[in-house]
Structure formats: structure tokens, C-alpha cells
Amino acid sequence: MPFRNAATLQGWLEEFLASGDHVGFAGTVRVIPQDGADGADTGLVGVQFERLSTTTAIRPEEPGSARWLVSFEPRDTPVSMPPEQVSALAEDLTYVARLCRFLERKSAEYLGLDQP
């Protein structure tokens, strides 16, 4: 089974959530089914922040790589917030970074590679 299919990613996401690393995150994370070339699963995890309305996704860097990247879509308007909200957003971004590293570890294990 390809490691980037929706079922595998959903299992990994559930494992991450069960670990308790999601505590304090204000938002939602979900696996988004996405077909690549020739119907291949490409792997995509969508992140919706409660404090920021920017479309964000965690995706593999390239086929065959265990490396994952966080992508932030451009915004049409600037965001302004007081320092308390900036601090809370920083905690949410730390959560997204932990999830991204978790997906890298799981991918490397699946591929039999050294940790990225």
C-alpha cells in the first residue's frame, strides 16, 4: 500500500492525535484525498487555523522522499493581531511543525530510510 494514500495518512494522523501532541491547537487537521498523475495518491494534510484564515497544507516534498513541507497559500489582505494572538498563533505553528516532523518519521520508517 502506498504510504501517501488517504487511508495510511488517516491512520498516521490518528496516531499523532492519540499521542497528545495536538493538545492546545486551536484549529482542525484532516487528510485531504488528492490524486496525482495516473491516479496516484500524493498525500495531503489540510490545516485550518482558528486564529488565521490562511489555507495551509502539509504535503510531501517530492515522490519517493520522506521529507514533508508546510505550504501557506498567499493572502489577498494583510493580517493584523495583538501580541497575545501572535503568541497563540506561534503555538499553533509549533504544533504544525511537530505534525510535519511526525509525518517525516512515519514516511522514513515506511520507506526503510534513516530519519530525515
Backbone as JSON Lines, residues from 0, in Angstrom:
{"i":0,"aa":"M","n":[0.85,-1.18,0.0],"ca":[0.0,0.0,0.0],"c":[0.89,1.24,0.0]}
{"i":1,"aa":"P","n":[0.68,2.18,-0.92],"ca":[1.49,3.4,-0.94],"c":[1.34,4.18,0.36]}
{"i":2,"aa":"F","n":[2.43,4.75,0.84],"ca":[2.36,5.43,2.14],"c":[1.68,6.78,2.06]}
{"i":3,"aa":"R","n":[1.41,7.25,0.86],"ca":[0.75,8.55,0.76],"c":[-0.74,8.43,0.47]}
{"i":4,"aa":"N","n":[-1.29,7.25,0.59],"ca":[-2.73,7.16,0.32],"c":[-3.51,7.67,1.52]}
{"i":5,"aa":"A","n":[-4.75,8.01,1.27],"ca":[-5.58,8.65,2.3],"c":[-5.74,7.77,3.53]}
{"i":6,"aa":"A","n":[-5.9,6.45,3.34],"ca":[-6.11,5.56,4.48],"c":[-4.88,5.51,5.39]}
{"i":7,"aa":"T","n":[-3.69,5.41,4.79],"ca":[-2.46,5.38,5.59],"c":[-2.26,6.69,6.32]}
{"i":8,"aa":"L","n":[-2.44,7.81,5.6],"ca":[-2.27,9.11,6.23],"c":[-3.28,9.33,7.36]}
{"i":9,"aa":"Q","n":[-4.5,8.86,7.17],"ca":[-5.51,8.98,8.22],"c":[-5.09,8.21,9.46]}
{"i":10,"aa":"G","n":[-4.54,7.02,9.26],"ca":[-4.04,6.23,10.39],"c":[-2.9,6.94,11.11]}
{"i":11,"aa":"W","n":[-1.99,7.52,10.35],"ca":[-0.89,8.26,10.96],"c":[-1.4,9.48,11.71]}
{"i":12,"aa":"L","n":[-2.36,10.18,11.14],"ca":[-2.93,11.35,11.81],"c":[-3.6,10.94,13.11]}
{"i":13,"aa":"E","n":[-4.34,9.85,13.09],"ca":[-4.99,9.37,14.31],"c":[-3.95,8.97,15.36]}
{"i":14,"aa":"E","n":[-2.84,8.37,14.92],"ca":[-1.75,8.01,15.85],"c":[-1.16,9.28,16.47]}
{"i":15,"aa":"F","n":[-0.94,10.3,15.66],"ca":[-0.41,11.57,16.17],"c":[-1.37,12.19,17.18]}
{"i":16,"aa":"L","n":[-2.65,12.21,16.85],"ca":[-3.65,12.8,17.75],"c":[-3.74,12.01,19.05]}
{"i":17,"aa":"A","n":[-3.61,10.69,18.98],"ca":[-3.66,9.86,20.18],"c":[-2.45,10.09,21.08]}
{"i":18,"aa":"S","n":[-1.35,10.59,20.5],"ca":[-0.13,10.81,21.28],"c":[-0.24,12.0,22.22]}
{"i":19,"aa":"G","n":[-1.25,12.85,22.01],"ca":[-1.42,14.01,22.86],"c":[-0.69,15.25,22.36]}
{"i":20,"aa":"D","n":[0.03,15.13,21.25],"ca":[0.76,16.28,20.71],"c":[-0.14,17.37,20.15]}
{"i":21,"aa":"H","n":[-1.43,17.1,20.06],"ca":[-2.34,18.09,19.49],"c":[-2.98,18.98,20.55]}
{"i":22,"aa":"V","n":[-2.72,18.71,21.81],"ca":[-3.35,19.46,22.88],"c":[-2.99,20.94,22.77]}
{"i":23,"aa":"G","n":[-4.0,21.78,22.83],"ca":[-3.79,23.21,22.78],"c":[-3.88,23.81,21.39]}
{"i":24,"aa":"F","n":[-3.97,22.98,20.36],"ca":[-4.07,23.5,19.0],"c":[-5.48,24.02,18.76]}
{"i":25,"aa":"A","n":[-5.57,25.26,18.31],"ca":[-6.87,25.85,18.0],"c":[-7.07,25.78,16.49]}
{"i":26,"aa":"G","n":[-7.7,24.74,16.04],"ca":[-7.95,24.56,14.62],"c":[-8.26,23.11,14.32]}
{"i":27,"aa":"T","n":[-8.27,22.78,13.05],"ca":[-8.55,21.4,12.64],"c":[-7.49,20.94,11.65]}
{"i":28,"aa":"V","n":[-7.29,19.63,11.64],"ca":[-6.36,18.99,10.72],"c":[-7.09,17.8,10.13]}
{"i":29,"aa":"R","n":[-6.96,17.62,8.81],"ca":[-7.6,16.47,8.19],"c":[-6.85,16.05,6.94]}
{"i":30,"aa":"V","n":[-6.98,14.78,6.62],"ca":[-6.4,14.25,5.39],"c":[-7.32,14.65,4.24]}
{"i":31,"aa":"I","n":[-6.72,15.14,3.18],"ca":[-7.48,15.55,2.0],"c":[-7.13,14.59,0.87]}
{"i":32,"aa":"P","n":[-8.1,13.81,0.39],"ca":[-7.82,12.93,-0.75],"c":[-7.42,13.77,-1.96]}
{"i":33,"aa":"Q","n":[-6.34,13.35,-2.61],"ca":[-5.85,14.09,-3.77],"c":[-5.21,13.1,-4.71]}
{"i":34,"aa":"D","n":[-5.58,13.15,-5.96],"ca":[-5.0,12.27,-6.97],"c":[-3.92,13.0,-7.74]}
{"i":35,"aa":"G","n":[-2.79,12.31,-7.9],"ca":[-1.71,12.85,-8.71],"c":[-1.76,12.27,-10.11]}
{"i":36,"aa":"A","n":[-0.65,12.22,-10.74],"ca":[-0.55,11.68,-12.1],"c":[-0.97,10.22,-12.11]}
{"i":37,"aa":"D","n":[-1.72,9.83,-13.11],"ca":[-2.18,8.45,-13.28],"c":[-2.97,7.94,-12.08]}
{"i":38,"aa":"G","n":[-3.61,8.84,-11.33],"ca":[-4.45,8.44,-10.21],"c":[-3.68,8.09,-8.95]}
{"i":39,"aa":"A","n":[-2.37,8.37,-8.9],"ca":[-1.56,8.05,-7.72],"c":[-1.91,8.98,-6.57]}
{"i":40,"aa":"D","n":[-1.97,8.42,-5.36],"ca":[-2.18,9.24,-4.18],"c":[-0.93,10.07,-3.93]}
{"i":41,"aa":"T","n":[-1.1,11.34,-3.68],"ca":[0.05,12.22,-3.49],"c":[0.27,12.61,-2.03]}
{"i":42,"aa":"G","n":[-0.72,12.43,-1.21],"ca":[-0.59,12.77,0.21],"c":[-0.77,14.24,0.45]}
{"i":43,"aa":"L","n":[-1.79,14.58,1.22],"ca":[-2.04,15.97,1.53],"c":[-2.8,16.04,2.85]}
{"i":44,"aa":"V","n":[-2.3,16.87,3.77],"ca":[-2.97,17.07,5.05],"c":[-3.32,18.55,5.13]}
{"i":45,"aa":"G","n":[-4.6,18.85,5.27],"ca":[-5.05,20.23,5.36],"c":[-5.09,20.71,6.8]}
{"i":46,"aa":"V","n":[-4.69,21.94,7.0],"ca":[-4.69,22.57,8.32],"c":[-5.54,23.82,8.25]}
{"i":47,"aa":"Q","n":[-6.51,23.91,9.15],"ca":[-7.33,25.11,9.25],"c":[-7.1,25.72,10.62]}
{"i":48,"aa":"F","n":[-6.5,26.89,10.65],"ca":[-6.25,27.59,11.91],"c":[-7.51,28.3,12.36]}
{"i":49,"aa":"E","n":[-7.74,28.31,13.64],"ca":[-8.86,29.07,14.18],"c":[-8.52,30.55,14.22]}
{"i":50,"aa":"R","n":[-7.26,30.85,14.44],"ca":[-6.83,32.24,14.62],"c":[-6.37,32.92,13.33]}
{"i":51,"aa":"L","n":[-6.33,32.19,12.23],"ca":[-5.81,32.74,10.98],"c":[-6.49,32.06,9.81]}
{"i":52,"aa":"S","n":[-7.05,32.83,8.91],"ca":[-7.78,32.24,7.8],"c":[-6.9,32.11,6.55]}
{"i":53,"aa":"T","n":[-5.78,31.44,6.7],"ca":[-4.87,31.18,5.59],"c":[-4.93,29.69,5.27]}
{"i":54,"aa":"T","n":[-5.11,29.37,4.01],"ca":[-5.13,27.97,3.6],"c":[-3.72,27.4,3.77]}
{"i":55,"aa":"T","n":[-3.63,26.32,4.52],"ca":[-2.34,25.72,4.84],"c":[-2.43,24.22,4.6]}
{"i":56,"aa":"A","n":[-1.36,23.64,4.06],"ca":[-1.33,22.21,3.81],"c":[0.04,21.65,4.14]}
{"i":57,"aa":"I","n":[0.07,20.4,4.54],"ca":[1.31,19.67,4.74],"c":[1.34,18.63,3.63]}
{"i":58,"aa":"R","n":[2.43,18.63,2.85],"ca":[2.49,17.75,1.7],"c":[3.9,17.19,1.53]}
{"i":59,"aa":"P","n":[4.02,16.05,0.87],"ca":[5.36,15.5,0.61],"c":[6.14,16.44,-0.32]}
{"i":60,"aa":"E","n":[7.45,16.47,-0.11],"ca":[8.3,17.33,-0.93],"c":[8.31,16.88,-2.39]}
{"i":61,"aa":"E","n":[8.49,15.58,-2.6],"ca":[8.52,15.02,-3.96],"c":[8.29,13.51,-3.88]}
{"i":62,"aa":"P","n":[7.94,12.88,-4.98],"ca":[7.72,11.43,-4.96],"c":[8.96,10.68,-4.47]}
{"i":63,"aa":"G","n":[8.74,9.7,-3.61],"ca":[9.83,8.88,-3.1],"c":[10.62,9.48,-1.95]}
{"i":64,"aa":"S","n":[10.31,10.71,-1.57],"ca":[11.02,11.38,-0.49],"c":[10.23,11.24,0.81]}
{"i":65,"aa":"A","n":[10.95,11.14,1.92],"ca":[10.3,11.11,3.23],"c":[10.11,12.53,3.78]}
{"i":66,"aa":"R","n":[10.63,13.51,3.08],"ca":[10.55,14.91,3.53],"c":[9.16,15.48,3.24]}
{"i":67,"aa":"W","n":[8.62,16.23,4.2],"ca":[7.31,16.89,4.06],"c":[7.52,18.39,4.22]}
{"i":68,"aa":"L","n":[6.65,19.16,3.59],"ca":[6.71,20.62,3.63],"c":[5.37,21.19,4.09]}
{"i":69,"aa":"V","n":[5.42,22.35,4.73],"ca":[4.21,23.08,5.09],"c":[4.07,24.2,4.08]}
{"i":70,"aa":"S","n":[2.91,24.27,3.42],"ca":[2.65,25.31,2.42],"c":[1.57,26.26,2.93]}
{"i":71,"aa":"F","n":[1.86,27.54,2.83],"ca":[0.9,28.59,3.19],"c":[0.5,29.3,1.91]}
{"i":72,"aa":"E","n":[-0.78,29.28,1.61],"ca":[-1.27,29.95,0.4],"c":[-1.21,31.46,0.61]}
{"i":73,"aa":"P","n":[-1.0,32.21,-0.47],"ca":[-0.96,33.68,-0.34],"c":[-2.31,34.25,0.07]}
{"i":74,"aa":"R","n":[-2.24,35.39,0.7],"ca":[-3.45,36.08,1.15],"c":[-3.65,37.33,0.32]}
{"i":75,"aa":"D","n":[-4.9,37.72,0.17],"ca":[-5.23,38.96,-0.55],"c":[-5.16,40.19,0.35]}
{"i":76,"aa":"T","n":[-5.32,39.96,1.66],"ca":[-5.33,41.08,2.59],"c":[-4.36,40.8,3.74]}
{"i":77,"aa":"P","n":[-3.79,41.84,4.31],"ca":[-2.88,41.65,5.44],"c":[-3.63,41.21,6.69]}
{"i":78,"aa":"V","n":[-2.88,40.62,7.61],"ca":[-3.43,40.2,8.89],"c":[-2.79,41.05,9.98]}
{"i":79,"aa":"S","n":[-3.61,41.6,10.85],"ca":[-3.11,42.36,12.0],"c":[-3.68,41.74,13.26]}
{"i":80,"aa":"M","n":[-2.82,41.57,14.27],"ca":[-3.28,40.99,15.53],"c":[-2.4,41.47,16.67]}
{"i":81,"aa":"P","n":[-2.97,41.52,17.86],"ca":[-2.2,41.93,19.04],"c":[-1.22,40.83,19.45]}
{"i":82,"aa":"P","n":[-0.27,41.16,20.29],"ca":[0.78,40.2,20.66],"c":[0.25,38.9,21.27]}
{"i":83,"aa":"E","n":[-0.86,38.96,22.0],"ca":[-1.41,37.74,22.6],"c":[-1.82,36.74,21.5]}
{"i":84,"aa":"Q","n":[-2.44,37.26,20.45],"ca":[-2.86,36.4,19.35],"c":[-1.65,35.89,18.56]}
{"i":85,"aa":"V","n":[-0.63,36.73,18.43],"ca":[0.59,36.3,17.75],"c":[1.24,35.15,18.53]}
{"i":86,"aa":"S","n":[1.26,35.26,19.84],"ca":[1.81,34.19,20.67],"c":[1.01,32.9,20.52]}
{"i":87,"aa":"A","n":[-0.31,33.01,20.49],"ca":[-1.16,31.83,20.32],"c":[-0.94,31.22,18.94]}
{"i":88,"aa":"L","n":[-0.81,32.06,17.93],"ca":[-0.56,31.55,16.58],"c":[0.8,30.86,16.51]}
{"i":89,"aa":"A","n":[1.79,31.39,17.21],"ca":[3.11,30.76,17.24],"c":[3.01,29.35,17.84]}
{"i":90,"aa":"E","n":[2.18,29.18,18.85],"ca":[1.97,27.84,19.43],"c":[1.31,26.92,18.41]}
{"i":91,"aa":"D","n":[0.36,27.44,17.65],"ca":[-0.29,26.63,16.62],"c":[0.71,26.23,15.53]}
{"i":92,"aa":"L","n":[1.59,27.15,15.16],"ca":[2.61,26.83,14.15],"c":[3.59,25.79,14.66]}
{"i":93,"aa":"T","n":[3.89,25.83,15.94],"ca":[4.75,24.81,16.54],"c":[4.08,23.45,16.45]}
{"i":94,"aa":"Y","n":[2.78,23.4,16.66],"ca":[2.01,22.17,16.52],"c":[2.12,21.64,15.09]}
{"i":95,"aa":"V","n":[1.95,22.52,14.1],"ca":[2.02,22.1,12.69],"c":[3.42,21.57,12.38]}
{"i":96,"aa":"A","n":[4.45,22.2,12.92],"ca":[5.82,21.72,12.72],"c":[6.01,20.33,13.33]}
{"i":97,"aa":"R","n":[5.44,20.09,14.52],"ca":[5.54,18.75,15.14],"c":[4.83,17.71,14.28]}
{"i":98,"aa":"L","n":[3.66,18.04,13.75],"ca":[2.94,17.12,12.89],"c":[3.74,16.83,11.62]}
{"i":99,"aa":"C","n":[4.33,17.84,11.04],"ca":[5.14,17.66,9.84],"c":[6.33,16.73,10.13]}
{"i":100,"aa":"R","n":[7.02,16.93,11.23],"ca":[8.14,16.05,11.61],"c":[7.65,14.63,11.85]}
{"i":101,"aa":"F","n":[6.48,14.48,12.47],"ca":[5.9,13.16,12.7],"c":[5.67,12.44,11.36]}
{"i":102,"aa":"L","n":[5.1,13.15,10.39],"ca":[4.86,12.55,9.07],"c":[6.17,12.17,8.39]}
{"i":103,"aa":"E","n":[7.21,12.96,8.6],"ca":[8.52,12.61,8.04],"c":[9.05,11.33,8.68]}
{"i":104,"aa":"R","n":[8.92,11.21,10.0],"ca":[9.39,9.99,10.68],"c":[8.63,8.77,10.19]}
{"i":105,"aa":"K","n":[7.3,8.89,10.1],"ca":[6.49,7.75,9.65],"c":[6.84,7.38,8.2]}
{"i":106,"aa":"S","n":[7.06,8.37,7.36],"ca":[7.43,8.11,5.97],"c":[8.78,7.42,5.87]}
{"i":107,"aa":"A","n":[9.75,7.9,6.65],"ca":[11.08,7.29,6.64],"c":[11.01,5.85,7.12]}
{"i":108,"aa":"E","n":[10.23,5.59,8.17],"ca":[10.06,4.21,8.66],"c":[9.44,3.34,7.56]}
{"i":109,"aa":"Y","n":[8.43,3.86,6.92],"ca":[7.73,3.1,5.87],"c":[8.68,2.77,4.72]}
{"i":110,"aa":"L","n":[9.52,3.73,4.37],"ca":[10.44,3.55,3.24],"c":[11.74,2.85,3.64]}
{"i":111,"aa":"G","n":[11.91,2.6,4.94],"ca":[13.14,1.93,5.4],"c":[14.36,2.84,5.3]}
{"i":112,"aa":"L","n":[14.16,4.13,5.48],"ca":[15.25,5.11,5.38],"c":[15.67,5.56,6.75]}
{"i":113,"aa":"D","n":[16.87,6.15,6.82],"ca":[17.29,6.83,8.04],"c":[16.35,8.01,8.25]}
{"i":114,"aa":"Q","n":[16.22,8.44,9.47],"ca":[15.34,9.57,9.77],"c":[15.79,10.8,8.99]}
{"i":115,"aa":"P","n":[14.82,11.56,8.46],"ca":[15.17,12.76,7.68],"c":[15.82,13.83,8.53]}
